[in-house]
Amino acid sequence: MRFVLMLACAFALTSAAQAQVTDTTRAANAAFAQTLPWADREDEDFAARGFIAASDQPQIRGANGALVWDFDAYNFLQGPAPETVNPSLWRHAGLLARAGLFRVHDRVYQVRGFDVSNMTIIVGDTGLILIDPLTSAETAAAALALARRTLGDLPVRAVIYTHSHVDHFGGVRGVVPDATGVEIIAPDGFMEHAVTENVIAGNAMGRRALYQFGSGLPPSPEGQMTSGIGLAISAGTFTLIPPTRTIARTGETLTIDGVRIEFQVTPETEAPAEMNFFFPDFGVLCLAENANASMHNVLTPRGALVRDAKAWADYLTEALRLYGDRTEVMVTSHAWPRFGGERVRDFIASHRDAYKYLHDQTVRLMNAGYTDREIAEQVRLPEALASRWFNRGYYGTMMHNSRAVYQRYMGWYDANPANLNPLPPVEEATRFVRAMGGADRVLAEGQRAFDEGDYRWAARVLNHLVFAAPDNTSARQLLARTHRQMAYQAESAIWRNMYLVAARELEQGPPNRPSQVQSADLVAATPTSYILDLLAVRLNPERAGARSFAFNLVFPERNERFAVSIRNGVLVHERDITLEGAPTITAPRATFLQAMATGTMTRAVLSGSIRIAGNRRSLEGLNEVFDTPDPNFPIVSP
């Protein structure tokens, strides 16, 4: 559930790195620069406006001394774009790197550049209301400490989570160590989605997230260049305090510490549970992550359920109608605010039009018979929308998003029966290489495409060779060089990250990171039924064979009882049901989960921490039937 990008120190661009830039990439970036709306400097003003102070410490470290955040990591973002960075992305990264405390309004402040997200601070009558307390407790605590240097040592009266993604609530215990008397407000459905979005597919999502966020890539002109909507994800302690109040419908209002708030719920947009809200006494509108300084992802590359681009646009239309005429300042969960009612309304309408155009034109072409790949080559924003910096693809892209819209309606199958039952990657690659005349011929074709700057084709050809012959060092090295050229040209920060991580793993192999350790807050908040669902998808039918198990599971401290059965390679559980004649396992939930995760059930039973009543022998081998997923499974090789 945590997607952690470990920050590293920046390093200088070397002459060797400069030599890796091809003439094609130089020409592509130079030509791209000529298409950009350089005269529009509104973002430069908005990103700098209201600056008060930066952190007085160069780094944030955890209690164990581990690096959580490095404020100097992006100091290289000075001067013109180097040849290894798309000029649009270079400009965008420089704006995201402006870190510190900013005054947005007499009663509204933001701390930006302390994490991938922003923490917004509302000054109430007697204390503070915090919006989105970052990803890590350490960065959130440092952000609040910086704010209090200006605002005074005011208590936190309330915390508002705009939505159910970890970078908007994970730092909460850094600002509210003791939640007694503190209102925690979130959209309806927050807890369900905050603790379960990545449970079932968490291992695969976590591995793919390393690519999306460029984990382990040092920020540099040839390395990580932000995550597109923020610098990076902090590497501290993830926490969670459940909401004390949820907002279920648009039009609900609250007054907190003298501050009036009007809410708009926006489910199934950027997050399954999300909300916008308006401060009528200040004329300040918070659009959460439904509006950004970049086009967002309709389907995030790390993996998730496909979002609804039409609903996203429709909720922005509703926000414009509800709050547009009353708004003078707009804040969001990432990047910088917008100032001035006219500018805010222009932004919302144009950003809305980008998502609506994406949706409508993808569906139009889909209904004309085009496939997702064909649509991705055609759908481009019209100049009036593409010329706005905030509609550019620093995070999501039109190509990726149009395929996501297609997937939402049509699924992965394009209706061509030739694609109905394709061969697996290794088998297809082996036949591809054979059909082209062998490995040498394929490598020669990849080299020809690379030399001609045809990198998309070079990547496809060489990828086949790597999957057919993973030990072919020449193929791996040339494919890595190909990915780097595409990275250096990418306007999207996360496309750049994915290309660069792929290049690194082709050269060095997959990472060697330990299995993910979940936050204690997260485990405590996850319903037992979801944890049993997780066990179900880790059941290995080959290990289970013809064996079957049936038992009752009791967690006394939670007053929970489940009937669990395993047969036919399937685990089924039911709450508040008792299986007559089956053994009963009784234990604290945390003890049982630890024993199942570590394969120490027998030891726990012998120690008495887990008690079994009934036929113990019927449970022999229970621990043996579950997989422990490899967190480092290969992606760019078989």
C-alpha positions as CSV (number, residue, x, y, z in Angstrom):
1,M,0.0,0.0,0.0
2,R,3.0,2.3,0.3
3,F,4.8,3.4,-2.8
4,V,8.1,4.7,-1.5
5,L,10.7,6.5,-3.5
6,M,13.9,6.5,-1.6
7,L,15.6,9.8,-2.3
8,A,19.2,10.0,-3.1
9,C,21.6,12.9,-3.6
10,A,21.8,14.5,-7.0
11,F,24.8,14.0,-9.1
12,A,26.3,16.1,-11.9
13,L,25.8,15.3,-15.6
14,T,29.0,13.8,-16.8
15,S,30.6,13.9,-20.2
16,A,29.9,10.2,-20.5
17,A,26.2,10.9,-20.0
18,Q,26.3,13.6,-22.5
19,A,27.8,11.2,-25.0
20,Q,24.8,8.9,-24.5
21,V,22.4,11.6,-26.0
22,T,21.9,10.8,-29.6
23,D,21.5,13.4,-32.4
24,T,17.9,12.2,-32.7
25,T,17.2,13.0,-29.1
26,R,18.9,16.4,-29.3
27,A,16.9,17.3,-32.4
28,A,13.6,16.0,-30.8
29,N,14.0,18.1,-27.7
30,A,15.0,21.2,-29.6
31,A,12.0,20.8,-31.9
32,F,9.7,20.2,-28.9
33,A,10.9,23.4,-27.3
34,Q,9.7,25.3,-30.3
35,T,6.1,24.1,-29.7
36,L,5.8,25.3,-26.1
37,P,3.9,28.3,-24.9
38,W,6.9,30.0,-23.3
39,A,5.1,33.4,-23.2
40,D,2.6,32.1,-20.6
41,R,4.4,32.7,-17.3
42,E,1.4,32.5,-15.1
43,D,2.6,29.4,-13.3
44,E,6.0,31.1,-12.4
45,D,4.0,33.8,-10.6
46,F,1.6,31.5,-8.9
47,A,4.3,29.0,-7.8
48,A,6.3,31.8,-6.1
49,R,3.5,34.0,-4.8
50,G,3.3,34.2,-1.0
51,F,6.6,32.5,-0.2
52,I,7.4,33.0,3.5
53,A,10.2,30.6,4.5
54,A,12.0,27.4,3.6
55,S,13.1,24.6,6.0
56,D,16.1,25.5,8.1
57,Q,17.3,21.9,7.8
58,P,18.7,20.4,4.6
59,Q,17.2,17.0,5.4
60,I,14.4,15.2,7.3
61,R,15.5,12.0,9.0
62,G,13.5,9.4,10.9
63,A,14.0,8.4,14.5
64,N,16.5,5.7,13.4
65,G,18.5,8.2,11.4
66,A,17.3,7.0,8.0
67,L,16.9,9.7,5.3
68,V,13.2,10.6,4.8
69,W,13.5,13.7,2.6
70,D,16.4,15.7,1.1
71,F,15.7,19.3,0.4
72,D,18.9,19.7,-1.6
73,A,18.2,16.7,-4.0
74,Y,16.7,19.0,-6.7
75,N,19.2,21.9,-6.5
76,F,20.5,21.0,-10.0
77,L,17.3,22.5,-11.5
78,Q,18.9,25.7,-12.6
79,G,19.5,27.3,-16.0
80,P,18.3,25.9,-19.4
81,A,17.3,22.3,-19.9
82,P,20.1,19.9,-20.5
83,E,20.0,17.6,-23.5
84,T,18.9,14.7,-21.3
85,V,15.6,16.3,-20.2
86,N,12.6,17.3,-22.2
87,P,12.5,21.1,-22.0
88,S,8.8,21.1,-20.9
89,L,9.5,18.7,-18.0
90,W,12.6,20.7,-17.0
91,R,10.5,23.8,-16.6
92,H,7.8,21.9,-14.7
93,A,10.2,20.3,-12.3
94,G,11.8,23.6,-11.5
95,L,8.4,24.9,-10.4
96,L,7.6,21.8,-8.3
97,A,11.0,22.2,-6.5
98,R,10.0,25.5,-4.9
99,A,9.7,24.3,-1.3
100,G,8.6,26.0,1.8
101,L,5.7,27.7,3.6
102,F,3.5,29.9,1.4
103,R,0.7,32.3,2.3
104,V,-2.3,31.8,0.1
105,H,-4.8,33.9,1.9
106,D,-4.9,35.8,5.3
107,R,-6.2,32.5,6.8
108,V,-4.9,29.9,4.4
109,Y,-1.3,28.6,4.1
110,Q,0.4,25.8,2.3
111,V,3.6,23.8,2.9
112,R,4.9,22.6,-0.5
113,G,7.9,20.6,-1.5
114,F,8.1,18.5,1.7
115,D,6.6,15.4,0.0
116,V,4.8,14.5,-3.2
117,S,1.7,16.3,-2.0
118,N,0.8,19.6,-0.2
119,M,-0.3,20.2,3.3
120,T,-2.8,23.1,3.4
121,I,-3.4,24.9,6.7
122,I,-6.5,26.9,7.6
123,V,-6.2,29.3,10.6
124,G,-9.4,28.9,12.7
125,D,-10.5,31.0,15.6
126,T,-8.4,29.1,18.2
127,G,-6.3,26.6,16.2
128,L,-5.5,25.0,12.9
129,I,-7.4,22.9,10.4
130,L,-5.0,20.7,8.3
131,I,-5.8,19.4,4.9
132,D,-3.9,16.4,3.6
133,P,-1.1,15.7,6.1
134,L,1.4,14.3,3.5
135,T,2.6,10.7,3.2
136,S,5.0,10.3,6.2
137,A,4.7,11.3,9.8
138,E,8.2,12.8,9.7
139,T,7.6,15.1,6.7
140,A,4.2,16.2,8.1
141,A,5.7,17.0,11.5
142,A,8.4,19.1,9.8
143,A,5.8,20.9,7.7
144,L,3.7,21.8,10.7
145,A,6.8,22.9,12.7
146,L,7.7,25.3,9.8
147,A,4.2,26.7,9.7
148,R,4.1,27.2,13.5
149,R,7.2,29.4,13.2
150,T,5.0,31.9,11.5
151,L,1.5,31.1,12.8
152,G,2.4,30.4,16.4
153,D,2.1,27.2,18.4
154,L,-1.6,26.8,17.7
155,P,-3.3,23.4,18.4
156,V,-4.6,21.2,15.6
157,R,-8.4,21.3,15.8
158,A,-9.2,19.2,12.8
159,V,-7.7,17.2,9.9
160,I,-9.4,16.8,6.5
161,Y,-8.5,14.0,4.2
162,T,-9.4,15.0,0.6
163,H,-9.3,11.4,-0.6
164,S,-8.2,7.9,0.0
165,H,-4.6,7.8,-1.4
166,V,-1.8,7.4,1.1
167,D,0.0,10.6,0.2
168,H,-3.0,12.5,1.6
169,F,-3.3,10.9,5.0
170,G,-0.2,8.9,5.8
171,G,1.5,11.6,7.8
172,V,-1.4,12.2,10.2
173,R,0.3,11.0,13.4
174,G,3.1,13.5,12.7
175,V,0.7,16.3,13.2
176,V,-1.8,14.7,15.6
177,P,0.2,12.3,17.9
178,D,-2.9,12.2,20.2
179,A,-6.2,12.4,18.3
180,T,-8.3,13.1,21.4
181,G,-10.6,15.9,20.7
182,V,-9.4,16.3,17.1
183,E,-12.0,16.0,14.3
184,I,-10.9,13.8,11.4
185,I,-13.0,14.4,8.4
186,A,-13.1,12.4,5.1
187,P,-15.3,11.5,2.2
188,D,-17.8,8.7,2.5
189,G,-16.1,5.3,1.8
190,F,-12.7,6.6,2.8
191,M,-11.7,3.9,5.2
192,E,-12.8,1.1,2.8
193,H,-10.7,2.4,0.0
194,A,-7.8,3.7,2.0
195,V,-7.1,0.3,3.5
196,T,-8.2,-2.0,0.7
197,E,-7.4,-0.4,-2.7
198,N,-4.1,-2.2,-2.9
199,V,-4.6,-5.2,-0.6
200,I,-5.5,-7.9,-3.1
201,A,-3.0,-6.7,-5.8
202,G,-0.6,-5.0,-3.5
203,N,2.5,-7.0,-4.4
204,A,2.1,-6.4,-8.1
205,M,1.2,-2.7,-7.6
206,G,4.1,-2.1,-5.3
207,R,6.5,-3.6,-7.8
208,R,5.1,-1.6,-10.7
209,A,5.1,1.5,-8.6
210,L,8.9,1.3,-8.4
211,Y,8.9,2.0,-12.1
212,Q,6.3,4.7,-12.0
213,F,8.0,6.7,-9.3
214,G,11.6,5.9,-10.3
215,S,12.5,4.2,-7.0
216,G,16.2,4.3,-6.5
217,L,16.9,6.7,-9.4
218,P,18.9,9.7,-8.0
219,P,17.2,13.0,-8.9
220,S,19.5,14.4,-11.6
221,P,19.5,15.6,-15.3
222,E,19.9,11.9,-16.3
223,G,17.9,10.4,-13.5
224,Q,14.6,11.0,-11.7
225,M,12.9,14.3,-12.7
226,T,10.0,14.4,-10.2
227,S,6.8,12.3,-10.3
228,G,5.0,14.9,-12.4
229,I,2.6,16.1,-9.7
230,G,5.2,16.5,-7.0
231,L,8.8,15.9,-6.4
232,A,8.8,12.4,-4.9
233,I,7.2,10.2,-2.3
234,S,8.8,10.5,1.1
235,A,10.4,7.5,2.8
236,G,9.2,7.9,6.3
237,T,6.5,6.3,8.6
238,F,3.1,5.8,7.2
239,T,0.2,6.2,9.7
240,L,-3.6,6.4,9.7
241,I,-6.2,7.7,12.1
242,P,-9.8,6.7,11.1
243,P,-12.2,9.5,10.4
244,T,-14.5,10.7,13.2
245,R,-16.9,12.2,10.6
246,T,-17.6,11.4,6.9
247,I,-19.1,13.5,4.2
248,A,-21.7,11.6,2.2
249,R,-23.5,14.1,0.0
250,T,-22.8,17.3,-1.9
251,G,-24.2,20.3,-0.1
252,E,-23.2,19.2,3.4
253,T,-21.8,22.0,5.5
254,L,-19.7,22.1,8.7
255,T,-18.3,24.9,10.9
256,I,-15.0,23.9,12.5
257,D,-13.3,26.3,14.9
258,G,-15.3,29.2,13.5
259,V,-14.6,28.3,9.8
260,R,-17.5,27.4,7.5
261,I,-17.0,24.7,4.9
262,E,-19.2,23.5,2.0
263,F,-18.6,20.1,0.6
264,Q,-18.9,18.4,-2.8
265,V,-18.5,14.7,-3.0
266,T,-16.8,13.4,-6.1
267,P,-16.6,9.5,-6.0
268,E,-14.9,7.5,-8.7
269,T,-12.9,10.4,-10.1
270,E,-9.2,10.6,-9.2
271,A,-9.9,8.3,-6.2
272,P,-12.8,6.0,-5.4
273,A,-13.5,8.3,-2.4
274,E,-12.8,12.0,-2.9
275,M,-14.3,15.4,-2.2
276,N,-13.9,19.0,-3.0
277,F,-14.8,21.8,-0.6
278,F,-15.2,25.6,-0.4
279,F,-14.5,28.1,2.3
280,P,-17.2,30.8,1.7
281,D,-15.8,33.3,4.2
282,F,-12.5,33.2,2.5
283,G,-13.5,32.7,-1.2
284,V,-11.0,29.7,-1.2
285,L,-11.9,26.5,-3.2
286,C,-10.1,23.2,-2.6
287,L,-10.3,20.9,-5.6
288,A,-8.4,18.1,-4.0
289,E,-6.6,16.0,-6.7
290,N,-9.4,16.5,-9.2
291,A,-7.5,19.4,-10.6
292,N,-3.7,19.5,-11.1
293,A,-0.9,21.4,-12.7
294,S,-0.8,18.4,-15.1
295,M,-3.1,16.0,-16.8
296,H,-3.7,13.2,-14.4
297,N,-3.9,9.4,-14.9
298,V,-7.2,7.9,-15.8
299,L,-5.4,4.6,-15.3
300,T,-2.2,4.9,-13.2
301,P,0.7,2.8,-14.6
302,R,1.3,1.2,-11.3
303,G,-2.1,-0.4,-11.7
304,A,-5.6,0.4,-10.3
305,L,-9.2,0.3,-11.3
306,V,-9.8,2.5,-14.3
307,R,-11.2,5.9,-13.4
308,D,-14.2,7.5,-14.9
309,A,-13.0,10.4,-17.2
310,K,-16.6,11.5,-17.9
311,A,-17.5,11.7,-14.2
312,W,-14.3,13.5,-13.6
313,A,-15.2,16.2,-16.1
314,D,-18.8,16.3,-14.9
315,Y,-17.8,17.0,-11.3
316,L,-15.5,19.8,-12.4
317,T,-18.5,21.3,-14.2
318,E,-20.5,21.0,-11.0
319,A,-17.7,22.6,-9.0
320,L,-17.7,25.5,-11.4
321,R,-21.4,26.0,-11.1
322,L,-21.5,25.6,-7.3
323,Y,-18.4,27.7,-6.4
324,G,-17.0,29.4,-9.5
325,D,-18.7,32.9,-9.0
326,R,-17.6,32.9,-5.3
327,T,-14.0,31.7,-5.7
328,E,-11.0,34.0,-5.6
329,V,-8.3,31.4,-4.8
330,M,-8.1,27.7,-5.7
331,V,-5.8,25.3,-3.9
332,T,-5.2,21.7,-4.8
333,S,-3.5,18.7,-3.2
334,H,-0.4,19.0,-5.5
335,A,1.5,21.9,-7.0
336,W,0.6,25.6,-6.7
337,P,-2.6,27.6,-6.2
338,R,-4.5,29.7,-8.7
339,F,-5.2,33.3,-7.8
340,G,-8.0,35.6,-9.0
341,G,-11.6,34.5,-9.7
342,E,-11.3,34.9,-13.5
343,R,-8.1,32.8,-13.6
344,V,-9.6,30.1,-11.4
345,R,-12.8,29.8,-13.5
346,D,-10.7,29.7,-16.7
347,F,-8.6,27.0,-15.2
348,I,-11.5,24.8,-14.1
349,A,-13.3,25.1,-17.5
350,S,-10.1,24.4,-19.5
351,H,-9.0,21.5,-17.3
352,R,-12.5,20.1,-17.4
353,D,-12.6,20.4,-21.2
354,A,-9.4,18.4,-21.5
355,Y,-10.9,15.4,-19.6
356,K,-14.2,15.7,-21.5
357,Y,-12.4,15.9,-24.9
358,L,-10.3,12.9,-23.9
359,H,-13.4,10.9,-23.1
360,D,-15.6,11.9,-25.9
361,Q,-13.1,11.6,-28.7
362,T,-11.9,8.3,-27.5
363,V,-15.4,6.9,-27.4
364,R,-16.2,8.5,-30.8
365,L,-13.2,6.7,-32.4
366,M,-14.0,3.5,-30.5
367,N,-17.5,3.5,-32.0
368,A,-16.0,4.1,-35.4
369,G,-14.1,0.8,-35.0
370,Y,-10.7,2.0,-34.0
371,T,-8.8,-0.1,-31.4
372,D,-7.1,1.4,-28.3
373,R,-3.7,1.5,-29.9
374,E,-5.0,3.2,-33.0
375,I,-7.0,5.7,-30.9
376,A,-3.9,6.5,-28.8
377,E,-2.1,7.6,-32.0
378,Q,-4.9,9.9,-33.0
379,V,-6.3,11.6,-29.9
380,R,-4.6,14.9,-29.2
381,L,-5.9,17.9,-27.5
382,P,-6.8,20.9,-29.7
383,E,-4.4,23.8,-29.6
384,A,-6.6,25.8,-27.3
385,L,-6.3,23.1,-24.6
386,A,-2.9,21.7,-25.4
387,S,-1.3,25.2,-25.1
388,R,-2.2,25.4,-21.4
389,W,0.6,24.2,-19.2
390,F,-1.7,22.5,-16.8
391,N,-3.2,20.3,-19.5
392,R,0.2,18.9,-20.5
393,G,1.2,15.3,-19.8
394,Y,3.7,15.6,-16.9
395,Y,1.9,12.8,-15.0
396,G,-0.9,11.3,-17.1
397,T,-0.7,11.4,-20.9
398,M,-3.3,11.5,-23.7
399,M,-1.9,8.3,-25.2
400,H,-2.1,6.3,-22.0
401,N,-5.4,7.9,-20.9
402,S,-7.2,7.2,-24.2
403,R,-6.3,3.6,-23.9
404,A,-7.7,3.6,-20.3
405,V,-11.0,5.1,-21.5
406,Y,-11.2,2.3,-24.1
407,Q,-10.4,-0.3,-21.5
408,R,-13.2,1.0,-19.2
409,Y,-15.8,0.5,-21.9
410,M,-14.3,-2.4,-24.0
411,G,-11.8,-4.2,-21.9
412,W,-8.4,-5.5,-23.2
413,Y,-9.8,-7.5,-26.2
414,D,-9.9,-5.5,-29.5
415,A,-12.4,-7.9,-31.2
416,N,-9.8,-9.2,-33.6
417,P,-9.7,-13.0,-33.1
418,A,-6.0,-13.1,-33.9
419,N,-5.6,-11.3,-30.5
420,L,-8.1,-13.5,-28.7
421,N,-5.6,-16.1,-27.6
422,P,-2.1,-14.8,-28.1
423,L,1.0,-16.7,-27.1
424,P,2.7,-15.8,-23.8
425,P,5.6,-13.3,-24.1
426,V,8.4,-15.8,-24.1
427,E,6.8,-18.2,-26.6
428,E,5.8,-15.3,-28.9
429,A,9.3,-13.8,-28.7
430,T,11.0,-17.1,-29.5
431,R,8.9,-17.5,-32.6
432,F,9.5,-13.9,-33.6
433,V,13.2,-14.2,-33.3
434,R,13.1,-17.5,-35.4
435,A,10.9,-15.9,-38.0
436,M,13.3,-13.0,-38.4
437,G,16.2,-15.3,-39.0
438,G,17.8,-15.6,-35.6
439,A,19.2,-13.5,-32.8
440,D,21.9,-11.8,-34.9
441,R,19.3,-10.6,-37.5
442,V,17.0,-9.3,-34.7
443,L,19.9,-7.5,-33.0
444,A,21.0,-6.0,-36.3
445,E,17.4,-4.7,-36.9
446,G,17.3,-3.3,-33.4
447,Q,20.6,-1.5,-34.0
448,R,19.4,-0.2,-37.4
449,A,16.3,1.2,-35.8
450,F,18.3,2.7,-32.9
451,D,20.8,4.4,-35.3
452,E,17.9,5.9,-37.3
453,G,16.2,7.2,-34.1
454,D,13.2,4.8,-34.5
455,Y,13.2,4.1,-30.8
456,R,9.7,2.8,-30.4
457,W,10.3,0.1,-33.0
458,A,13.8,-0.6,-31.7
459,A,12.3,-1.2,-28.2
460,R,9.7,-3.7,-29.6
461,V,12.2,-5.6,-31.6
462,L,14.9,-5.8,-28.9
463,N,12.3,-6.7,-26.2
464,H,11.4,-9.8,-28.2
465,L,15.1,-10.7,-28.3
466,V,15.5,-10.2,-24.6
467,F,12.5,-12.4,-23.8
468,A,13.7,-15.1,-26.3
469,A,17.3,-15.0,-25.2
470,P,17.6,-13.2,-21.7
471,D,21.3,-13.9,-21.5
472,N,22.0,-11.9,-24.7
473,T,24.0,-9.1,-23.2
474,S,24.2,-7.1,-26.4
475,A,20.4,-7.1,-26.7
476,R,19.9,-6.0,-23.1
477,Q,22.5,-3.2,-23.4
478,L,21.0,-1.9,-26.6
479,L,17.5,-2.0,-25.3
480,A,18.6,-0.1,-22.2
481,R,20.2,2.5,-24.4
482,T,16.9,2.7,-26.4
483,H,14.9,3.2,-23.2
484,R,17.2,6.0,-22.1
485,Q,16.7,7.9,-25.3
486,M,12.9,7.7,-24.9
487,A,13.3,8.8,-21.3
488,Y,15.3,11.8,-22.2
489,Q,12.6,12.9,-24.7
490,A,9.6,12.2,-22.4
491,E,7.6,15.1,-21.2
492,S,5.9,12.9,-18.7
493,A,7.9,12.5,-15.5
494,I,6.6,9.0,-14.8
495,W,7.2,7.8,-18.4
496,R,10.8,9.0,-18.0
497,N,11.0,7.1,-14.7
498,M,9.6,3.9,-16.2
499,Y,12.0,4.0,-19.1
500,L,15.0,4.7,-16.8
501,V,14.1,2.0,-14.3
502,A,13.7,-0.5,-17.2
503,A,17.2,0.5,-18.5
504,R,18.7,0.0,-15.0
505,E,17.1,-3.4,-14.5
506,L,18.1,-4.6,-18.0
507,E,21.7,-3.8,-17.0
508,Q,21.6,-4.8,-13.3
509,G,18.7,-7.1,-12.9
510,P,15.7,-6.7,-10.6
511,P,16.2,-5.0,-7.2
512,N,16.8,-7.0,-4.1
513,R,14.4,-5.4,-1.7
514,P,12.8,-7.1,1.3
515,S,9.1,-7.9,1.4
516,Q,7.0,-4.9,2.3
517,V,6.3,-4.3,6.0
518,Q,2.8,-2.8,6.5
519,S,2.0,0.0,8.8
520,A,0.6,-1.0,12.2
521,D,-2.1,1.6,11.7
522,L,-3.0,0.1,8.4
523,V,-3.1,-3.5,9.6
524,A,-5.3,-2.5,12.5
525,A,-7.7,-0.6,10.3
526,T,-8.0,-3.4,7.7
527,P,-11.2,-5.5,8.2
528,T,-10.5,-9.2,8.8
529,S,-12.6,-10.2,5.8
530,Y,-10.2,-8.3,3.5
531,I,-7.2,-10.0,5.1
532,L,-8.8,-13.4,4.6
533,D,-9.4,-12.4,1.0
534,L,-5.7,-11.7,0.7
535,L,-4.9,-15.2,2.0
536,A,-7.3,-16.6,-0.6
537,V,-5.4,-15.0,-3.5
538,R,-2.1,-16.4,-2.0
539,L,-3.4,-20.0,-1.9
540,N,-1.3,-22.1,-4.2
541,P,-3.5,-25.0,-5.6
542,E,-0.4,-27.0,-6.6
543,R,0.8,-27.0,-3.0
544,A,-2.6,-27.8,-1.6
545,G,-3.2,-30.6,-4.0
546,A,-6.2,-32.7,-3.0
547,R,-5.9,-31.7,0.6
548,S,-8.8,-29.8,2.2
549,F,-9.1,-27.9,5.5
550,A,-11.9,-26.5,7.6
551,F,-11.7,-24.6,10.8
552,N,-13.3,-21.9,12.9
553,L,-11.2,-18.7,13.5
554,V,-11.9,-16.6,16.6
555,F,-10.3,-13.3,17.5
556,P,-11.6,-12.6,21.0
557,E,-10.3,-9.0,21.3
558,R,-12.4,-8.1,18.2
559,N,-15.4,-10.3,19.0
560,E,-15.0,-11.9,15.6
561,R,-15.7,-15.4,14.4
562,F,-15.2,-16.8,10.9
563,A,-15.8,-20.2,9.3
564,V,-12.9,-20.9,6.9
565,S,-12.8,-23.8,4.4
566,I,-10.2,-24.7,1.8
567,R,-11.0,-27.2,-0.9
568,N,-10.6,-27.4,-4.7
569,G,-7.8,-24.8,-4.5
570,V,-10.3,-22.2,-3.1
571,L,-10.4,-20.5,0.3
572,V,-13.9,-19.4,1.4
573,H,-14.8,-17.6,4.6
574,E,-18.0,-16.5,6.3
575,R,-18.4,-14.3,9.3
576,D,-20.5,-15.3,12.3
577,I,-20.8,-18.8,11.1
578,T,-19.6,-21.9,13.0
579,L,-18.5,-25.1,11.2
580,E,-19.8,-28.0,13.4
581,G,-17.1,-30.6,14.1
582,A,-14.3,-28.5,12.8
583,P,-11.3,-27.3,15.0
584,T,-11.4,-23.8,16.3
585,I,-8.3,-21.6,16.2
586,T,-8.4,-18.8,18.9
587,A,-5.7,-16.1,19.0
588,P,-5.2,-12.4,19.0
589,R,-5.6,-11.3,15.4
590,A,-2.1,-9.9,15.1
591,T,-0.6,-13.1,16.5
592,F,-2.4,-15.2,13.9
593,L,-1.5,-13.0,11.0
594,Q,2.1,-13.0,12.0
595,A,2.2,-16.8,12.3
596,M,0.6,-17.1,8.8
597,A,2.9,-14.6,7.3
598,T,6.1,-16.2,8.7
599,G,5.1,-19.9,8.6
600,T,5.4,-20.2,12.4
601,M,2.0,-21.5,13.2
602,T,3.4,-24.7,14.8
603,R,5.7,-22.7,17.0
604,A,2.9,-20.3,18.0
605,V,0.7,-23.2,18.9
606,L,3.4,-24.8,21.0
607,S,4.1,-21.6,22.8
608,G,0.4,-21.2,23.7
609,S,-0.1,-17.8,21.9
610,I,-2.4,-19.6,19.5
611,R,-4.9,-22.2,20.9
612,I,-6.5,-24.9,18.9
613,A,-9.6,-26.8,20.2
614,G,-10.6,-29.9,18.4
615,N,-8.8,-32.0,15.9
616,R,-5.4,-30.4,15.5
617,R,-4.2,-33.1,13.0
618,S,-6.7,-31.9,10.4
619,L,-4.8,-28.6,10.2
620,E,-1.4,-30.2,9.6
621,G,0.2,-28.6,6.5
622,L,-2.1,-25.5,6.6
623,N,0.9,-23.1,6.4
624,E,2.3,-24.9,3.4
625,V,-0.4,-24.0,1.0
626,F,0.1,-20.3,0.8
627,D,2.6,-18.4,-1.4
628,T,4.8,-15.6,-0.2
629,P,4.9,-13.3,-3.3
630,D,8.3,-12.2,-4.6
631,P,8.4,-8.4,-4.3
632,N,11.2,-8.3,-7.0
633,F,9.7,-10.3,-9.8
634,P,11.2,-9.5,-13.2
635,I,9.4,-7.1,-15.6
636,V,11.7,-6.3,-18.5
637,S,13.0,-9.9,-18.8
638,P,11.4,-13.3,-18.4
